[in-house]
Each structure stands twice: as structure tokens, then as C-alpha cells.
Amino acid sequence: MELTLLGTGAPAGLPRPDCPCAVCASALGPDARAATALLLDGVLLLDLTPGAAFAAARAGRSLTGVRQVLLSHPHDGPAVEVPAGLPQPGRVPDGRELTLLTGHRVRAVALDAPGTGYAVTGPEGQRLLYLPPGGAPAGLGEPAESYDMVLLDVVGRPDALAKLRAVGAVGPTTDVIAVHLDHDVPPGPELGRRLAAAGARAVPDGATLAVGAYEDVPDVPRRTLVLGGARSGKSVEAERRLAAFPDVLYVATGGSRNGDTEWSARVSAHRERRPGSWRTVETCDLVPLLEAEGPPLLVDCLSLWLTDAMDAAGAWDDAVWAERGEKVLRERVRELTEAVRATRRTVVAVSNEVGSGIVPATASGRLYRDELGRLNAGFADECEHVLLVVAGQAVVLKG
């Protein structure tokens, strides 16, 4: 199947009309996007948007051969003039299948929100899934095989991608294309970075793709370290990188701290924003988790792991530290970094960057600062990607 994306943006397009935000102001040239619409083999149009005929012409295509126009959005939307020669737009009821004379089969996929998804099988057997903005498939079962290509709102509904991965509908060779792109994330490199972390990519309006060609599928990094100061957004960034994956194991290294209400509030805030499919374990014993097979790990955070390790090594007692504590801590850090190097799991770890601030007033504070710097450097050496989050903005240090 040959797919031409007449638009890849949100229903209002990007930039949005009359929106003064920074993203809309910078969404120019190739970063400007019309509302998402798909043209398959010149015969099937998924979603009719304003200017569809002009968009097709700009892409070197024509709508004269279109035999079916299907709508996916939660409602029919504003009145759109149907270009001459096009059939009237319609919608396939959930669970029903439509077969075109061209050999394309279209099945309507029920969603967990208003709207309709479409699974399209081409004459030669290629399989494509298209979801409208704000929707994820409902009642998914184990499919016979994964789709060759999936187009969905990766930024707005990463959990939809996670659900598809959980049942095998998205596999290692599935080409995941982000559509319905809005001003939630800056365009250009930042958009590409976030999508690559989810195993997805964006293409410009007018792009023509061959369904079943996999050479452009992004390689999701196995190991990522996210650094940042207090309230920098580092934990949110780390969670975002795994939001499109199911069954993530969240490793909390801070413990419960009974009686500390402020700490309990922090822990609750973290739990509430995690996907419901994620599991949580509270432990500082990271090496066995890294050595075991299993779903992705999100470790939050290494700085608290170091506190526990220094407590166990007697680092706060000068005599114990000089006699054996430093050696014990070095061995713990070495075991951890070697486990990271050898792990086969996807790992995203969070740590504090404290070396750029005020010099601690106490010897113990300076010791902790120095040891955390060494830990971060050693851990980063074993990671494909290292990010520094400053004021909510992620700066790529490595990868």
C-alpha cells in the first residue's frame, strides 16, 4: 500500500489560527501542519479536511480516483466542502468491515473515547491502523500479527501505543507515525527526540510512505540517564520516555519515610501521574533487577540510592569511612555500573545534578556532592542517552 499524508496536524492545524503561543509562532515551513488526512493508494481517503484537493496536488497526487471517504473524528466537525467527484464522507460502525472493489478491506475499531479507528488491509496483505485524536483501541485481544504501520496521536495518547504494544499489535518492525500533532511540544529536534524515545517518528505533510517498509523505525535506546536539579522536571521527562510502553516497573529508591507528610505528598503525586499498568517496587537493591529479564525499569532516583549506600558504608563517620567505608561504597557503585552495562532491559534512571550549585557548608554535604558526581559520571558512561533537564527543558548531553 502507498500512503500519502495530506496533513499530519491536529484538527485545528499547526500553527493554530490566532494562537500566540511560542510553539505556534515557530511552526513555520516544514514544521507547519494541516489537519491529519490520509490517502491510501489513491482510492481511500481517511478524514476529509479543508483544502484536501490542494494538499493532494501539492503532494503530486489527485483525488479523482478516490472511491471511499471515511471519517474518524468524534463528530463530523465543521461543514467541509466535498470536492467535485468525491463520494460523500461516511463512517463505518464499530466492528463492521467494508470491502472496496479495489481489494482494500477496512474494519472499524472501537475506541475508549468517541470516534472511530480504522484497520486497513491492502490488496497485497499489508496492514495499517489509523486512530483519531484522543482515542485508544478498546477491548483489544491478541492479534494474529502486528500491524505494518500505525498512525496515532503519540504525543497526546502515549498510552494508546502502550496498549497496542501490550497485545502485540505493535511489534519491533511496526512503523509508528505520529499524527494529530498540536502545540503540546515544540516542533523540530525536540519533537523528534520525544517521538524517538517512544519508537515513533513524524513526517512532513505531503510525505508518501510505503506501508511495510521498516528501515526508518527508530531504535529506542536501552539505557537513559536523566539529570536535573530540584523541581527541574527530570522525573516527568523520565516518565514521558516510557509512557508508550506497557508493564513498566517503577523502582522507587526513597522508601516510605513514615511520619514525613511532605514526603508522602511527593510520593502520592508521583503515583497519581503514572499509568495504571505500571507496577511499583520500593528498593535500593538495583543489581538483581538489572540482571533479570523483564519489562522496562524506571529508577527514581540514583541520588537516593546513593544516600542508602553511603549510610550502609558508614560514610558519615570519618574513622569508618577512612578504614573501610570508601572501599565498600566504591564496590557498590562498581557493581551497579557493571549491571547497567550488562543489562538487557530498557532502563531509564533519574538522578540529581548537585555539582553546579552552592558549595555545601558541611564536610558530609561536600562528600555526598562529590560521590554523587562520581556516580552520575560512571552511570552515564554506560548509557546510550544522557539528558540534562533545566527549567523543564531537556538538553541532550549524549546520544
Helices and strands as residue ranges (DSSP letters): E 2-7, H 22-26, G 29-31, E 37-40, E 44-46, H 52-58, E 68-70, E 97-99, E 105-109, E 117-121, E 127-130, E 149-152, H 158-166, E 175-178, H 189-197, E 208-210, E 223-228, H 234-242, E 249-252, H 261-273, E 279-282, H 286-291, E 297-300, H 302-313, H 318-320, I 321-325, H 326-342, E 347-352, H 363-381, E 385-390, E 393-398
